[in-house]
Amino acid sequence: MLVHLRCNETFAHLAAAFGIGIATAHRYLTQAIALLADLAPDLRAAMRIAQRKAYVILGGTQAPIDRLSGANDRLYYSGNHHRHGVNTSS
């Protein structure tokens, strides 16, 4: 089910690929995200871990957004992705 997070697959595609129902795909994904959240360190622990490292690589992804109107919309346009979006850490 992590293919949804990695490739942004829809629940319908996941259900067809794994031969399960859409509701089951949604339930499995929700359970997988909850498990990952339980295993992840909180912010304080993550910062303590990062302080002991020589360097830290922050992975991120661009979340697509609706195009903004006005002079500031260029700030949210990615020439690399050819769309408007905001950067999020992952």
N, C-alpha and C positions, 0 to 999 in steps of 0.2 A: 504493500500500500504506500510505501514511501515514494513510489514513482509519481504519485500525485504532487508531493512536495518538490521533487526534483524537476519534473517535466511539466507540471501544471496540467496533468491529465484530468479530464472531467470524470465525474462519477459514472456516467454512462459508459465511457471508454474502459474504465477500470472494471466495471461489472462484466462487460463483454469479454475483456481479456482474461479475467480469472474465472469466468463461468459462474458468477454469483449475481444476486439481485442488487439493484441500485441502493436500496436501504441497507443491505448487508455491507456493501462497499463503504457507505458513509459511516456505519457503526465501526467497522474495522479501522478506518482512518482516524476517527475520533479516539478510539482506544490506543492506537499507535502514538498519536500526538500526546495524549495524557501520559503514556509511559515515558516518552522522551522528556516531557516536562518534569516528571518526577525524578528522573535520573540526572537531569542537568543541574549544575551548581547554581546557587543564587548569585546575585550580582557581587556581593561582598566576597564570597568564596572565589568567584571567577577573577576578581581583581587581585586577590592574594596570590592566586596561581600565576597570573600574568606578571606580577612583580618579581617572581622568582625566575622568570624566563629571560633569555638573552634578547629575544624579539617575539612579537606576537603578530600573527597575520589575522586580520579581521576580514572574514568573508562577507560578501554582501550580494544583494541582487536588486534589480530594478523592478519595482512594482508599477505596473501601468496605471495611469490615471487619466481622467477626462481632460481634454485640452483646456487650458485656462485662457480666458480672454483678457487682453490688456497687454501692457508693455512688459510685464514681468514673466510672460509665458515662456520666453527663451530660457529662463533659468531652469525650467523643468523639462526641456527637450534634450533628448540624448541622440546625438548624431550617430553614435555607435549602434543603438537599437532602433533608430528611425521612428521614435515615438516619444510621447510625453510620459514622464514617470518620476518617482522619487526613489532614492537609494535607501535600502533597508539592510541592516546587518542580519546575518543568519548564523 
